[in-house]
């Protein structure tokens, strides 16, 4: 009974040590009598108890490594406090086990030295502008060396670049001056555009006013011409009617009567004006002569009309 119990315990221990279940996205390095014997993949695996052992366990997931902050000196001798984060992944479990005693520490140190080297080639202003280039150069430098450690460096991101307080103050003053300069330029451009708009408005108003005056003068001259033509036409019609009336029976007697009436009216008008001395002819033959002269003019007009 005791032998059966001992055999059962030994069998359980043998099975426990012989069966290994590897989780997904993991790789276990197997050693047999102290020598590399293979890599166990995810799932159920069997090994020789007491002969094989699991020497290293690696996660094949992407790992984020916080790179400690450090002081870097730029090309123009400016100190920058820089920290970042590195992303890598184990691609070869065997090299990751035997290529370096501590590949995580090795990658971290290599990231710091590579970053110092890259920043030392740039001036301070360019380090803020070319973060993507810095990240790519650091990744290339680390990845080349990390291949011997069975590690693939995926990317590196600079989290913060902090210059000294004096540099920060100077940069702030520079930014303030640049913004004030832009504000002054914008204000001057606004005033310039305002003056241009005012000048163009005055020019347009002057042109519109001159066009209006020109049109008004044209309209006035056309109106005066039309009035002159209308008066001339009316006089011509009146003369024509008078000429036709003279040709009627007793037309000449009517003209004589009208001339006599106008003469009398002229004498009476002169007599009514103040401070006017009226000389009346001693005989009325002069009036008859005036009528005769008027009739002579009428006869002449008729002959010309014919």
Buried (B, 14 or more C-beta within 10 A) or exposed (E): EEEEEEEEEEEEEEEEBBEBEBEEEBBBBBBBEEEBBBBBEBEEBEBBBEEBBBBBBBEBEEBEBEBEEBEBEBEEEBBBEBBBBBBBBBBBBBBBBBBBEEBBEBBBEBBBEBBBEBBEEBEBEBBEEBBEEBBBBBBEBBBEBBBEBBBBBBBBBBEEBBBEEEBEEEBEEEEEEEEEEEEEEEEEEEEEEEEEEEEEEEEEEEEEEEEEEEEEEEEEEEEEEEEEEEEEEEEEEEEEEBBEEBEEEEBBEBBBEEBBEEBEEEBEEEEEEEEEEEEEEEEEEEBEEBBEEBBEEBEEBEEEEE
